[in-house]
Amino acid sequence: MRISAPTLVFPMLIACAANGDTGSEMTLTLPHALRAGETAWLEVSVGVLAHGKEIDITTTSGRPLGTISPFVNRIGQEVGHYAIPLPPDAISGDRIALRLSLGNERRALTQDEVRSVRLTIGATR
């Protein structure tokens, strides 16, 4: 996959949902609306997660976009980086509103659990 410039990086300073227990919400903006032959990708840098925990990614309206489910993570070590393709119809113009939550707990994520979220545009293969 070739990533086109510019690439936006968003530190994990996420506003929590109003009721505080539905996960971390954010709205990300693409550098431009998707063009023919382009795909938007969400790149998530995952820090330390408790064994067996997963990160669910949905739109704020509840549409599932993906789950980060580490196969093996060692206690106290960062999990790694994950790339999730975003369907074009989940993007409104040049924006996408997302919710990240910790599996069944449906709570906001901490800076230790998710280090950063990055929105990129790459060429479709």
N, C-alpha and C positions, 0 to 999 in steps of 0.2 A: 504494500500500500504506500503510495506517495502522499505525503502531507503537504498541503498547499499553505503558503504563508498568507497572512499572519496567523499565528496560533495564539489562542487566548488561554491564559492560566488563571485559575481562580483558587486562591487559598481557601481552606475549609473554614471560612467564617460564615456559617450558615444561620439564617434566621429560623428559629424553631416554629413549628405550627402553633396556631393560636391556643389550642388546648394542650399543647406541650407533650402529647403522647402519641402522635401519629407519625413522627419522624422528622427529618431535617428537610426543609424546603428551600429551593433556590430557583431563580430564573436566570438562565444563561443566554447570552446573545452571540450569534455567529458573526464573524467579520463581514459576511455578506449573505444574502439569501442563497440557498443551494442552486447551483446551475446544473445543466444537463451533464451527466457523467460524474457528479460529485455525491459523496455520502458524508453525513455528519457522524462523528464518533465521540462518545463520552469516554474519557480516560480517567480512571480512578486509581489513585495511589493509596493502597490500604496499609495501615500501620498494624498495630498489635490487636488481634481479635482473640477472644476466648475460644478454646477448642470447640468445634462444631457450630460456631456462629456463622450466619450468612447475612449479606447485605442485599436487601431488596430495593430495586430501582423501579419507580413508576412515575407516570405523569402525576401532577397534583390532582387530576380528576380520577386517578386510580387505574389507569391503563398500564399493565405490566410491560416493562421494557427489558428487564433482565435481572439476574441474580448473580451476585459474586459469592461463590461457594468454594472456599479454599479446600483443596483435597488434603493437603498436609501442611499444617503450620506448627512450628515449634513454639513452646511456651516462651513468651517474652520477645520473640522475633517478629519483625515486620513481615506481612504476608506477601506484598508485591504490587505489581501494576496490572490492571485489567482494562481492556478496550471493549466497549459495547457499541455496536452499530445502532444508530437511531433511525427509525422509520421516518421517511420524509413527511408523512401525514401527521406525525406527532409534533412537528415543528410548525409554529404559526409565524409566517413571515421569516424573520431571522431570530426568533426566540423560542426557547423551550422551557417550560416550567416543570421542575422535577421534585420528587420526594425520595429521599434515601432513608431507609429504616433498618434497624437491626432485627432481622428475622421476625419471629413471633412476638418479640418484645414491643415492636412498633414505637420505639423511642428515638429521640434525636441521637445522632452519632457524636462522638467526642473527637477532638483533634488527634488523640492517640489512635483512634480506630480508623479514621479516614484523614490522610495527610493532605490530599489535594484532589480537586476535580478539574479536569481540563476538557474543553470542548474544541474539537479539531474538525477540519474538513479535509477529506482525502478523495483521491480519484477512485471511481468505481472501477473494479476490474472487469 
